[in-house]
């Protein structure tokens, strides 16, 4: 298992457009990928799960990947977080 923390810098937090980009980019991975915020953990491949967290700007989230392509999955999350302006 690999994990990484991100501090959300987008003024609107994780809202619908970047959440959709994250979820859509991860469907090709076989690994289990989770997003944790304030002690609640959801499947990062589920748009409803991600949106249910209500992640605001300035929040710190942890993304964990576990499986055969976990390194690639976490790299994809990092890339999308940066390209969507969610974190640096």
Residue pairs with C-beta under 8 A, 6 or more apart in sequence:
1 64
1 65
1 66
1 70
2 64
2 65
2 66
2 70
2 71
2 74
3 62
3 63
3 64
3 65
3 74
4 62
4 63
4 74
4 77
4 78
5 60
5 61
5 62
5 63
6 60
6 61
6 62
6 63
6 78
6 81
6 86
6 87
7 58
7 59
7 60
7 87
7 88
8 14
8 55
8 56
8 57
8 58
8 59
8 60
8 61
8 86
8 87
9 57
9 58
9 85
9 86
9 87
9 88
10 18
10 57
10 84
10 85
10 86
10 87
11 57
12 57
13 54
13 55
13 56
13 57
13 59
14 22
14 50
14 51
14 53
14 55
14 61
14 86
16 51
17 84
18 80
18 84
18 85
18 86
19 47
19 50
19 51
20 47
21 80
21 83
21 84
22 44
22 50
22 77
22 80
22 81
22 84
23 44
23 45
23 46
23 47
23 50
25 76
25 80
26 33
26 44
26 45
26 73
26 76
26 77
27 45
29 65
29 67
29 69
29 72
29 73
29 76
30 67
30 68
30 69
31 65
31 66
31 67
31 68
31 69
31 70
31 73
32 43
32 65
32 66
32 67
33 43
33 44
33 45
33 63
33 64
33 65
33 66
33 73
33 74
33 77
34 41
34 42
34 43
34 44
34 63
34 64
34 65
35 41
35 42
35 43
35 44
35 49
35 50
35 53
35 61
35 62
35 63
36 42
36 61
36 62
36 63
36 64
37 53
37 55
37 59
37 61
37 62
38 53
38 59
40 53
42 49
42 50
42 52
42 53
43 49
44 50
44 63
44 77
53 61
55 61
63 74
63 77
65 71
65 73
65 74
65 77
67 73
80 86
81 87
82 88
